[in-house]
Amino acid sequence: MKKIMFGLMVLGLTNPMFAQYNPGAMQNLVLNGNHFSQPIPVNSKYLNDVGSERGSTRVKNFEKLIAMHNIESHAVYQPGLEGTYKVEFKDADNMIKVVYDSKGVILRTEEKYHNIILPLPIRISLIKEYPGWSIYENEYRVRYNSGKELKNTCKVSLKKGDKIITLKIDVNDPEILNDETGI
C-alpha cells in the first residue's frame, strides 16, 4: 500500500512540475559548484533581456535560478486564479525580489548583488579614469520590468591608501559598454 501511495504521489507531483518548461530544450546551471541540467523555462525572455556575456557568473546563475523557479510549488499558489506572486531569494551576498504572474512568467525583478566580479568594460573604465585606485567593494543592481528598459547600476567604492571614494555607474552607458579596447 505504501508503494502505491508513493507512486501516486510522485505521479501527482510530476505533472505540475513540467507545466513551466519546454521539455525539448535543456541548459546547464552551476550553482555553488553543483552542475544541474535544466529545461529552458518560460522565462527565456527574461534571461535574454538581462543576460550578458560580460556579466558575473554568480549573477548569471542566480538569474537562471529565478527563471527556472516553479511558482506552482508554493503553498499559496492557486491554479486558475489570476494574480501575481512575490518571491524573495536571499543568501549572504545576494537578494532578489521577483514578481511572477499566475503562469510563472517573471513580470519584474529587483536584484542586488554584493562584491561581484564587475563586467570587463566597467573595470577597464575604472582603471583608465582612476589610475592607482583599487576596487574596495561594489554593489550591482538590476531592475527588470517586462516591456520596459532594463536598469543596471553599479555602486563601486575605490580605495587608494586611506582615501575611499564611491561612484555610481550606469552599466548600460554606451561609453562604458564600447570601451573594451584595453588600457
C-alpha positions in Angstrom: 0.0 0.0 0.0 2.9 2.3 0.8 4.4 1.8 -2.7 1.1 2.6 -4.4 0.6 5.8 -2.3 4.2 6.8 -3.0 3.7 6.1 -6.7 0.5 8.1 -6.9 2.2 11.0 -5.0 5.1 11.0 -7.4 2.8 11.0 -10.5 0.7 13.7 -9.0 3.7 16.0 -8.3 5.4 15.3 -11.6 2.7 16.6 -13.9 2.7 20.2 -12.4 6.5 20.4 -12.5 6.6 20.3 -16.2 3.9 23.0 -16.7 6.5 25.8 -16.9 9.1 24.1 -19.1 9.7 23.4 -22.7 10.6 19.7 -22.4 12.7 19.6 -25.5 15.2 22.3 -24.6 17.9 21.9 -22.0 20.6 24.1 -20.4 23.2 23.7 -17.8 23.3 25.5 -14.5 26.1 25.7 -12.0 25.2 26.9 -8.5 27.6 26.7 -5.6 29.8 24.3 -7.6 26.9 21.9 -8.4 26.0 21.2 -12.0 22.4 20.8 -13.0 20.8 20.2 -16.4 17.5 22.0 -16.5 14.8 22.5 -19.1 14.7 26.0 -20.5 12.0 27.9 -18.7 9.1 30.0 -19.9 11.2 32.9 -18.6 13.7 32.8 -21.5 12.6 36.3 -22.4 13.8 37.5 -19.0 17.1 35.6 -19.4 17.6 37.2 -22.9 16.7 40.7 -21.6 19.0 40.6 -18.6 21.7 38.3 -19.9 25.1 39.4 -20.9 28.2 37.5 -21.9 30.2 40.1 -19.8 28.4 39.6 -16.5 29.4 37.8 -13.4 28.9 34.0 -13.2 27.2 34.5 -9.8 24.7 36.9 -11.3 24.0 34.7 -14.3 23.5 31.7 -12.0 21.0 33.5 -9.8 19.1 34.8 -12.8 18.9 31.3 -14.2 17.7 30.1 -10.8 14.8 32.6 -10.6 13.9 32.0 -14.2 13.6 28.2 -13.5 11.7 28.7 -10.3 8.3 26.9 -10.3 5.7 29.1 -8.7 3.3 26.2 -8.7 5.4 24.6 -5.9 4.3 27.3 -3.3 1.6 26.5 -0.8 -0.1 29.9 -1.7 -0.4 29.0 -5.4 -3.9 28.5 -6.6 -4.4 27.1 -10.1 -6.8 29.1 -12.2 -6.6 32.2 -10.0 -5.3 35.2 -11.9 -2.9 37.3 -9.9 0.8 37.8 -9.0 3.2 36.1 -6.6 6.1 37.8 -4.9 9.1 35.7 -4.1 12.3 36.7 -2.4 15.6 34.9 -2.9 18.4 35.6 -0.5 21.8 34.5 0.6 24.7 36.2 2.3 25.7 38.5 -0.6 22.6 38.5 -2.9 19.0 39.5 -2.7 16.4 39.1 -5.5 12.8 40.1 -5.3 10.7 38.7 -8.1 7.1 39.2 -9.1 5.6 36.2 -11.1 2.3 36.1 -12.9 -0.1 33.2 -12.3 1.6 31.2 -15.2 5.1 31.6 -13.6 6.3 34.3 -16.0 8.6 36.9 -14.5 6.9 40.4 -14.6 9.6 42.3 -12.7 12.7 41.9 -10.5 14.8 43.9 -8.1 18.2 42.3 -7.8 21.1 43.3 -5.6 24.5 41.6 -5.6 27.4 42.5 -3.4 31.1 42.2 -4.3 30.8 40.5 -7.7 33.4 40.5 -10.4 32.5 43.6 -12.4 32.0 43.4 -16.2 35.2 44.0 -18.1 34.1 47.3 -19.7 33.5 48.8 -16.2 36.8 47.5 -14.9 38.6 49.0 -17.9 36.9 52.3 -17.5 37.7 52.5 -13.8 41.4 51.7 -14.4 41.6 54.4 -17.0 39.8 57.1 -15.0 41.3 56.3 -11.6 44.8 55.0 -12.0 46.4 53.7 -8.8 43.0 53.1 -7.2 41.7 49.6 -6.4 38.2 48.3 -6.1 37.3 48.1 -2.4 33.7 46.9 -2.7 30.8 47.1 -5.0 27.0 46.6 -5.3 25.5 45.6 -8.6 21.7 46.2 -9.1 19.4 45.1 -11.8 15.8 46.3 -12.2 13.8 44.3 -14.7 10.3 45.2 -15.7 8.8 43.3 -18.6 8.3 45.5 -21.6 10.4 48.4 -20.2 14.0 49.3 -20.4 16.4 47.3 -18.2 18.2 49.3 -15.5 21.6 48.2 -14.4 23.6 50.2 -11.9 26.8 49.6 -10.0 27.9 51.4 -6.9 31.7 51.0 -6.6 33.9 52.0 -3.7 37.5 52.6 -4.7 40.4 52.8 -2.3 43.8 54.5 -2.6 45.8 54.5 0.7 43.5 55.9 3.3 41.1 57.5 0.8 37.9 55.9 -0.3 35.6 57.2 -3.0 32.2 55.9 -4.0 31.0 56.0 -7.6 27.6 55.2 -9.1 27.8 53.8 -12.6 25.1 53.2 -15.2 26.1 49.8 -16.6 24.2 50.5 -19.8 26.1 53.7 -20.6 27.2 53.4 -24.2 30.6 55.0 -23.4 31.4 52.2 -20.9 29.9 49.4 -23.0 32.0 50.2 -26.1 35.3 50.5 -24.1 36.8 47.0 -24.4 39.9 48.0 -26.2 42.2 47.7 -23.2 44.3 50.2 -21.4 
